[in-house]
């Protein structure tokens, strides 16, 4: 049974509100912190990786928006996978996405803890992880309206942070503020363009894609548009502006800092600002980084709760997760409680692996998210009447996603994340195969 949303209950968003929510769900630790790992691998060639990732993201969202426009569904990509390939596909797709977002929350909690230790270096990371997890659950429990209002405010703050960096970096290039003696210049040598060779640049593609992670959450929210036909416009405008901001800010980071100054444990933007005589700006920007990470973590909480609730309604998850509280503001407390257990696991991981966790979990989360995007493209081939150009774009998107996933095998920083994602995906696939036999028996009966 499909879960078509009733218009009077769901049609509450305008296209620009959806775009703003998309900014809130997308700009986060994947860009502010993960981009530093990508720069270390690829040097200045990371700019081309971000352009390729932007193209791939646009292709994925384009087909997702088309499917949403023609058939708005609460379960979005999970429901479309089921319609295209059967129940096993919806089951596997939903649980792979749930797992990827759980890993994503783990990486976000770690990043938030790293940012906060900028002020409190003596406090263990797990303390901050617990604090941010509780605050995130509080926003979700406050209801959808509070979540949407909070995320829109965070979106403006995050865009303001990038604009602030652009202004300060521009002032530094023009000589209005003095730095640490490094002469700003864009790295153009072979050693700075491809510090780890072509394989290093290839391996960095996953981190470029990771900076756009969250676009699929727009699919979950797009069903609430007043005009479903506005879904493509909302995402496309957001992606265009986001790509421009990303590329320009990365150009300035590469110009202001030598590659040797970058470390995976710190944001490259934070390092660039701390090199100049601006006593308050690094602290202000650190606060904005925390807001950005917290915002994407709350968006992930919303996404996993929504997907788990929808899968339970479709009997692809235990029925208890479909239960809601009574009254005006219905809350899926069992689904939220199960997600809380996942958050607790993320906190434990932050305690056990304080240094290595971010790169490993970020890679694993990115790969599993891209597997979800891959299924969106595969589902569109069956559900949409694509013309010749649409088919070419679809194959290009598939090729870019496969390139990003396979590239993680060629670098020691990203390789462990590949095996983590492979293990989790294999486990989910085996469960889906086992469940398919149960479903067939029920049909015969």
N, C-alpha and C positions, 0 to 999 in steps of 0.2 A: 504494500500500500504506500503510495507516495504521500509526501507531507507538504502539499501545496498550501502556502500561507494565505490566510484570509486577508484581503486588501485592507479592510478597516482596522485590522490589528497590526499590520506590518508596514503599510505604506506611510512612513513617517519621515523619510530622508529626502533631501534635495540632492542634486548631483554634486554641488560644491561641498555640501556637508560630507558626502561620501568620499570626495577627494581629500578633504581635510582629515577624515578618519584614516584614510589610506596613508597619508603622511605620518600620522601618529603610529600606525602599525608597522611602518617600514623603517623610518629613520631611528636607529638605535645603536646598540653595541656592535651589531654586524658591520656598521660603517665606521663609527667612532673608534672602535678598538680593533675589530677584525681586519680593517683595511691596513693596519700596521703590519700584520702578519703577511698580508698579500704583498705589500711593498718590499718587505725583507726578502721574499721569494723572487719577485719579478722586477724589482727596481722601478724605473720610470715606465717600463712596458706595462705596468699595472693599469695605465690609462686605457690602453687598447682592450685589456681584459674587461674593464668596466663598460666600455662601449659594447662589446660582444654580449656581456651579461644583460645590459639594458635592452638590446635587441631581442634576446631570448625571453626576457621577462615580458616585453611588450607582446610577443607572439602568444605566450601562455595566457596572459590576461585577455587578449583580444578574443580568443576562442571561448574562454570562460565567460566573458561578458555576453557573447553571442548566445551561449547556452542559457545564461540567466535571463536574457531578454526574451527568448522564446519560451522558456519554461522555468519561472522562478521557483526555487526549491530551498527549503530550510537547510537541508543537508548539502546543498551546492555540489561540489565535485564528488563527494562520496555517493550522492544519489545518482549523478550522471554516470559514474563508473558502473553502478549497478544496472542502470538502464542499458548501457552499451554492451556490457560483457556478462551480466548475470550477478547473482547474489554474492558469489565468492569474491568478485572484483570489488564490490562495495564494502564487503567485510574487510578485505585486505587493505584497501585504500584508506578506509577510515582509521584502522588501527596503526597503519604505518604513519599516517599524519599525526595521530594522537601521540605516538612515540617520538616523532620528530619534534613536536612542540614541547614535549616533556624534556627532551635533551636540550632544546633551545632555552627553556626556562633555567636549566642547570647552568648553561653558559652565561645567561644573563645575570643570574644571581652571583656567579663568580666575578663577572665584570663589574657589577655594582659594588661588590666587596672590595675589589681592587681600587676602584675610584674612591671609595670612602676611606680606605687606608692612606690616601694622600693626606688626610687630616689626622687620622688616628692610626699611625703605623704599628703601635704596640698591641692592638686588639686583634684577636684571631678572626679569620675570614668568616667562619661559620656563624659567629654572632651577628654579623651584618646580614648574612644570608637569611637567618631566621627572622630578623626584623623586617626585611623587605618582603619576604614571603607572607608574613602576617598582614602587612599593609596592603599587599596586592589582593589577598583574599577579602579584605575589608571593602575594597572598591567593588569587587564582583558581587559581594553580598548586598551591597547598597542598591543594586538593580541596574537595568540596562540604561535608563536615562542618566543616572549618575556616571556610569561607565562612558557613555558617549560624550557627555559634557566634559568630563575630565580629560578624555583623549583629545578632544578638540583644543582645549587649553594647552595641553602638552605639545600638540602639533605646532601651534604658534611659537611656543618656547623653543622647540628644536630648530625650526626654520630660522628664528632669530639668532640662535647660537651659530649656525653656519654663516649667516650674514655678518654677525659680529666678527667671526674669524676672518672672513673675506676683507672686511674693512681694516682690521688690525694688520693683516698680512700685506694689504695694499700700502698702508702707511709705512710698514717696514721696508718694502721694496723701494718706495720713494725717498727713503732716508729720513722720515719724520721722527722715527724712534730708533734708538741704538740697541744692538744686540750683543752677543757674546763674542764677537770678532769674526764669525763666519760670514764670508761675503756671499750674499744670496745670488744663486744662479741655477738655472735649470740643468739637471744632469743629462748630458748628451753623449758621454763616452760609452764604449761598448761595455765596460765594467759596471757602469751604473744603469745602463739600459737593460742589460741581461746579466745581472750578477751571478745567477745560477744557470745560465744558458736557457735554451728553449724549453727544456723540461721544467725548469723552475717557474718560468712564465706560465706554462701550461698548468702546473700544479696550483698556481695562484687563482685560476679562474673560479674555483669553488668559493673563494672568499669574496670575489666580485659579485657573484650570484647571491651570496649570503647577505650582502648589503641591501639587496632588493627583497629579501625574505619578508613576508607579511602581505604581499600582494594578493595571495590566495584568500586571506581573511576578508578582502573586499567582496569575494564571491559569497561568503556567508552573510555579509551585510547587504549586498546588492539586492537581495530579495525584498528588502524593506524600502526600496526606492518608490517614490510616488509615481515616477514614470520609469518603468523598467528599461525603456529604450535609451535612457540616459546613462546606462551602465558603461558602455564603451567610452563615452566622452569623459566621464568622471575619472576613469583609470588612465586614459591616454594623456590627458592634461597633467595629471599628477606625475606620471612617469616622465614626461618630457621635462617638466620643471625640476624634478628630482635628479634626473641625469645631468642636467646643466649644472646644478649646485654641486653634485658629486665631483664632476670632472674639474670644474674650476677650483674647488677647494683642494683637491688632490694635487693639481698643478702647483698651487701655492705652497703646500706642504713640502713637495719635492724640491721646490726652489729655495725655501727657507732653511731646510735642514740637510746635513749630510746623511747618507744612508746609514752610516755607522752609529748615528745617534739614536736610531729607532730601536725599540725593544718591544717584544710582544706583550709584555705585562703593562705597558702604558699606552695611552692614546697618542698617536702621532700629532694630533692637533694640540694636545696638552703640552707635549714636549716642545713643539714649535713656539707656543706662547710663553712658556717658562724661560725661553732663551732670551727674552727681551725684558727691559726694565719696567715691568708693569706689575706692581706688587699685588693689586687686587684682581686683575683679570684672570690669572690662572685659577684662583679660587672660585670666581664666578663661573668660569667655563667648566670647572670640575662639578659644580652644582648642576649645571645644565646637562652634563654627561650623565649624572645620576638620574635626573628626570627622564632623559631619553631612554636609558636602560630600563628604568622602572615602567615607563609607558609601554615599551614593547613586551615586557614581561606580563603586564596586565592584559595586553591584547592576546598573548598566548594563552593565558588563563581563560579568557573569554572563548577563544577558539576551541580549546580542548573540551571545555564544558559543553559547548554547543554541539560539537561532533559526537561526544559520548552520549548526550541526551538523545540526539537524533538516531544514533545507531541502536540505542536501547528501544526506541519506539519502533524501529524496523526489525527488532529481535536479533540484531547482530551484536548486541552486548547484553549483559544481565538486565532483566526487566526492572530491577530495583532502581537502576540509573535513570529510568523514565519518570519516576515519581517526582511530584512537585508539591510544594506547600500550598495550602488553601488560602483563600483571600484574594485581595486585589493584586498584590505583588507576588506572583508565583515564582518560587525559586527551586531549581533542581538540586536540593541539598545532598542527596546521595551522590550525584555526579560530582558536585563540588567537593564532597568529602573524599571521594576516590582520588581526585586530582590533588587534594591536599596531601595524600599519602605519597603521590609522585613528587610533590614539592619537597617533602621530608627526605625522600631519597636523594634529591638534588643537593640538599643541604649536607647530607652525609658525605656525598661525593666531594663537595667543596671542602669538607673537613679532612678527608683522606688524601685528596690529590690537590693541594692548594696551588701548586705551581704549574703542573702539566695539564690540569683539567680543562682550561679554557680552549686551548688549541685542539685537543682531542675531541671534546664534546662539540665544539663549534663545527668541526669537520663532519662528524657523524650526523649532527642535526641538519647541516646543509645538504648532505647527500640524501638523507631520507626525505627532506623537503623537496629536493629535485626529483626524486622518484615519484612523489605525489604530482608534481608538475608534469612529469612525463606521462602519467596516466591521464591527466587532463587533456593533453594533446592527443593521446590515443583514443580517448572517449569521443573527442570532437570529430574524429574521422568517421565515426558511426552515427553520431547524432546530428551533425550539421551538413547541409548541402553545400560543401565547399567547391568553389570554382578552381580553375587551374592555378591562379595566383595564391589562393587560400591553401591549396595542397602543397605548393612550393614552400610557403611560409611555415607550414606545419612540419614538413621534413627538415627545414633549417632549424627550427626550434628543437626538434628531437636530437639533431646532430650536435647542437651547442650544449644541451644538457648532458648527453653521453660523453662529450669531450670534458666537461667539468668534472663529472664523476670519475672517469678513468684517469684524469690528471692527478688525482689524490694519491695514486699508487707510486708516483715517482719522486716523492719528497718525504723525508723522515718525519717532518712535522705533521703532515696530513695523513700519512699512511695508517697509523693506529686508528684514526677516526673511520677510515674506510672499513677496517675489519670489524669495528664496533657496529657500524651500520649494517654490514653484511650479516653479522650474527643475529641482530634483531629482526631484520627483514626475513631471513631464513626461518626464524622461529614463528613469525606471524604467518608466513606462507604455509608452513607445515600445519599450523592450527587451522588455517582456512581450508586446506585439503581434507583434514580430518572432519571439519564441520560439514563439508560438502556431502560426505557420505550420510551424515545424520539428516541433512535436509532432504536428500533423495529418499531415504526411508520414510520420512514423514509424508512426502508427496505420495508414495505408493500406498501408504495406509489411508 
